[in-house]
Amino acid sequence: SEADYTFDDFKRDWAIQEVPHTVRVRNAEYFIAGLAPHLMVELPAAAMRSWQPRAAVIIENIQTGLSIDVPEDIPVFLGLGYGLDMLNGIGWLEQVPIFYFGDLDRDGLRMLAIVKKRFPRVESFAMQSDVFDRYRHLAVADPNARKRIMPCPAELNDDEVRLWEALEKTGSRLEQERIPLVFVNEAFT
């Protein structure tokens, strides 16, 4: 009957193809020979399985990820947000140091916790309470601060917990693109 006809039936009957899941990555010339450094491409995770770099960087904001100074042999994953499970098929991420930089807000810290829970060698940079204090004048009100009560993720280290507490206390957020790139680059090195 028509009532039992599902979207999966429709896709099958019309031969609708699934959109492949891809990850935005900068410094991808190790995956695709001949790419210029700092070029961002979208690749399926499967295309990145056979290479093992010395480290990886995950940056929440695409523009920041394109702008930060990162050695050309280290891939930079960009703009994943809460879609971090897209990295699950890249097994070498479990073996290398991963550096994460997200917004200094509770969502950014929750994303960091997700990455830390999945990959054991994750370290945040420029996501500490002293960074928030230094650039607090650039922070804005967090529209979700009073709407959502969230427990602090257990995966965060002591300084990241202090940042979480400062964010809750002030009801504000500091988007990563507001932090000067000179400082971010220094924090990364």
C-alpha positions as CSV (number, residue, x, y, z in Angstrom):
1,S,0.0,0.0,0.0
2,E,1.0,3.6,-0.4
3,A,1.1,4.1,3.3
4,D,3.9,1.5,3.6
5,Y,6.0,3.1,0.9
6,T,9.1,4.4,2.5
7,F,11.8,6.8,1.5
8,D,14.2,3.9,1.1
9,D,11.7,2.4,-1.4
10,F,11.6,5.7,-3.3
11,K,15.4,5.8,-3.4
12,R,15.6,2.2,-4.7
13,D,12.8,2.7,-7.3
14,W,14.3,5.9,-8.7
15,A,17.9,4.8,-8.3
16,I,18.7,7.8,-6.1
17,Q,22.4,7.8,-5.2
18,E,23.6,8.6,-1.7
19,V,25.7,11.7,-1.3
20,P,29.2,10.6,-0.2
21,H,30.4,11.7,3.2
22,T,33.4,13.9,2.8
23,V,35.8,15.7,5.1
24,R,37.3,19.1,4.3
25,V,41.0,18.9,4.6
26,R,43.9,21.3,4.0
27,N,47.5,20.1,3.2
28,A,46.0,17.1,1.4
29,E,48.8,16.7,-1.1
30,Y,49.8,13.5,0.6
31,F,46.4,12.1,-0.3
32,I,46.3,13.5,-3.8
33,A,49.7,14.1,-5.4
34,G,50.2,17.5,-7.0
35,L,47.9,19.6,-4.9
36,A,49.2,23.0,-3.9
37,P,49.9,23.5,-0.2
38,H,47.1,25.2,1.8
39,L,44.5,24.2,-0.7
40,M,41.3,22.9,0.9
41,V,39.6,19.9,-0.7
42,E,36.8,17.5,0.3
43,L,37.8,13.9,0.5
44,P,36.0,10.8,1.7
45,A,37.6,9.3,4.8
46,A,38.5,6.2,2.9
47,A,40.8,8.2,0.7
48,M,42.9,9.1,3.8
49,R,43.3,5.6,5.3
50,S,46.6,4.6,3.8
51,W,48.8,7.6,4.9
52,Q,50.0,8.2,8.4
53,P,51.3,11.8,9.0
54,R,53.2,12.8,12.1
55,A,50.2,14.7,13.5
56,A,46.8,16.2,12.6
57,V,45.0,19.4,13.3
58,I,41.2,19.8,13.7
59,I,39.9,23.4,13.5
60,E,36.2,24.2,13.9
61,N,36.2,27.3,11.8
62,I,37.1,27.0,8.1
63,Q,38.6,30.5,7.6
64,T,40.8,30.0,10.7
65,G,41.9,26.6,9.5
66,L,42.8,28.1,6.1
67,S,44.7,30.9,7.8
68,I,46.7,29.3,10.6
69,D,50.4,28.4,10.1
70,V,50.6,24.6,10.0
71,P,53.5,22.6,8.4
72,E,52.6,21.3,5.0
73,D,53.0,17.7,6.0
74,I,50.3,17.9,8.7
75,P,46.6,17.6,7.5
76,V,44.2,20.2,8.8
77,F,40.5,19.0,9.1
78,L,38.2,22.0,8.8
79,G,34.6,22.9,9.7
80,L,33.4,19.5,11.1
81,G,31.4,21.0,14.0
82,Y,29.5,18.1,15.6
83,G,30.2,16.0,12.5
84,L,33.4,14.7,14.1
85,D,32.3,11.1,13.6
86,M,33.3,11.6,9.9
87,L,36.8,11.0,11.1
88,N,36.1,7.6,12.5
89,G,37.2,5.7,9.4
90,I,40.7,7.2,9.5
91,G,42.5,4.7,11.8
92,W,45.9,6.5,11.9
93,L,44.2,9.3,13.9
94,E,44.4,6.9,16.9
95,Q,48.2,6.8,16.5
96,V,49.2,10.4,16.0
97,P,49.0,13.6,18.1
98,I,45.9,15.6,17.3
99,F,45.6,19.3,18.0
100,Y,42.1,20.8,18.3
101,F,41.0,24.4,18.2
102,G,37.4,25.4,18.5
103,D,35.3,28.2,19.7
104,L,35.7,29.2,23.3
105,D,32.2,28.3,24.2
106,R,30.4,25.3,25.7
107,D,29.7,23.8,22.3
108,G,33.3,24.1,21.3
109,L,34.3,22.4,24.5
110,R,31.7,19.7,24.0
111,M,33.2,19.1,20.5
112,L,36.6,18.9,22.0
113,A,35.3,16.3,24.5
114,I,33.9,14.2,21.6
115,V,37.3,14.2,19.9
116,K,39.1,13.3,23.1
117,K,36.7,10.5,23.8
118,R,37.3,9.0,20.4
119,F,41.0,9.7,19.9
120,P,43.3,9.3,22.8
121,R,46.0,11.7,21.8
122,V,44.1,15.0,21.5
123,E,45.3,18.2,22.9
124,S,43.6,21.6,22.6
125,F,45.4,24.8,21.8
126,A,44.2,28.3,22.6
127,M,41.2,26.9,24.4
128,Q,42.2,27.7,28.0
129,S,40.8,30.0,30.6
130,D,43.7,32.4,30.4
131,V,43.1,32.8,26.7
132,F,39.4,33.6,27.4
133,D,40.5,36.1,30.1
134,R,43.0,37.8,27.7
135,Y,40.5,38.2,25.0
136,R,37.3,38.5,27.0
137,H,36.7,42.0,25.6
138,L,36.1,40.3,22.2
139,A,33.5,37.9,23.6
140,V,29.8,38.1,23.0
141,A,26.8,37.0,24.9
142,D,26.1,33.3,24.4
143,P,22.5,33.1,23.2
144,N,22.3,29.5,24.6
145,A,23.9,30.3,27.9
146,R,20.7,30.3,29.9
147,K,18.6,28.1,27.7
148,R,20.6,25.0,28.0
149,I,22.0,23.6,31.2
150,M,24.8,21.2,30.3
151,P,27.1,19.2,32.5
152,C,30.8,19.8,32.0
153,P,32.2,16.9,29.9
154,A,34.4,14.5,31.9
155,E,37.0,14.4,29.1
156,L,38.2,18.0,29.6
157,N,41.4,18.7,31.5
158,D,41.6,21.0,34.5
159,D,42.2,24.2,32.5
160,E,39.5,23.4,30.0
161,V,37.1,22.8,33.0
162,R,38.1,26.3,34.3
163,L,37.2,27.7,30.9
164,W,33.9,25.9,31.0
165,E,33.2,27.4,34.4
166,A,34.2,30.9,33.2
167,L,31.9,30.6,30.3
168,E,29.0,29.6,32.5
169,K,29.7,32.3,35.0
170,T,29.9,35.1,32.3
171,G,27.2,33.7,30.0
172,S,29.5,34.6,27.1
173,R,31.4,32.9,24.2
174,L,34.5,33.8,22.3
175,E,34.5,32.7,18.7
176,Q,37.9,31.5,17.6
177,E,38.0,33.8,14.6
178,R,38.0,36.8,17.0
179,I,41.3,35.7,18.6
180,P,44.2,37.3,16.7
181,L,45.9,34.8,14.4
182,V,49.3,35.9,15.6
183,F,48.4,34.6,19.1
184,V,46.8,31.4,17.7
185,N,49.9,30.7,15.6
186,E,52.1,31.2,18.7
187,A,49.9,28.9,20.8
188,F,50.0,26.2,18.1
189,T,53.8,26.1,17.8
